[in-house]
């Protein structure tokens, strides 16, 4: 490319950064970095992929550094040459490009993997928080729900704390269903007045792996000291209705640490036999997408800063399944087509790192699959 036609050299660094940071699609930024050697160096040196990722998801700023792994356990052997500043910048460009792409793929599922603890339980274990993992209000011919202890003050709150499917999950909304007591006179619905959601991580990242989910009183009282919350949602009013109520967050939230807490604020229903206020919940869902196994975290501090682990071997497979979860690896004819499209997008990044000239796509890449690039 002639110097006269290179707008980066012509406009200068500051103006070029303003123009390139207006790009909102990671594929566009990868294309820019594949145009020429000078453009590639400019994009990488100025950390534009990371800037785009932080704009897409502000929680990304919690990542203090990046480690590439061969698998989810073993780190790559980084020699002196691989630890050079430029190699680290290239790695960051590649990782943040993939991370931004994965954050903007909209395929969602319930991300709750386990129930950790409730702030109180009226009749353990029959009315355990574990029952809220079931979508039905009856299991094995018995009622399935969680119930708080009774309170004379309707303002007494309750909390339900859950473990998500991965330590990195993108959450868009939370669903909560109040329980209708079909076995009591009048069929009362024990909803809360409002709900609020918090996301965060254990103070000790490994502690949640060994947490005892039995809700004995001593465990309930100490559970609140085990977690740090990095996000708190607005307060949402809850209807006193027996349905799965959907509470959409103002913006998708990257939960770093894999812990979700549902705060149930205020009580509306008394129990006829004792006149006390209760909250009963039948089912809870956290709608989003886990980023594992392509990404994970470790070494989380109380400040919220942590190390992002990136598995390049899992990234392409993760992206294909996130975009097309209905495709199984044993469906070879269709899966080959999706894999080829991923390889084409992946090669764009490699070209931006390894080539000075225009990009050359994999010969197996099907141009009809341009949805991965557009």
Buried (B, 14 or more C-beta within 10 A) or exposed (E): BEEEEBEBBEEEEEEBBEEBBEBEBBBBBBBBBBBBEBBBBBBBBBBBBBBBBBEBBEBBEBBBEBBBBEEBEEEEEBEEEEEEEEBBBBBBBBBBBBBBBBBBBEEBEBBBBBBBBBBBBBEBEEBBBBBBBEEEBEEEEEBBBBBBBBBEEEEBBBBBBBBBBBBBBBBBBBBBBBBBBEEEEEEBBBBBBBBBBBBBBBBBBEEBEEBEBEBEEEBBEEBEEBBBBBBEBEBBEBEBEBEBBEBEBEEBBBBBBBBBBBBBBBBBBBBEEEEBBBBBBBBBBBBBBBBBBBBBBBEBEEEBBBBBBBBBBBBBBBBBBBBBEEBEEEEEEEBEBBBBBBBBBBBBBBBBBEBBEEBEBBEEBBEEBEEBBE
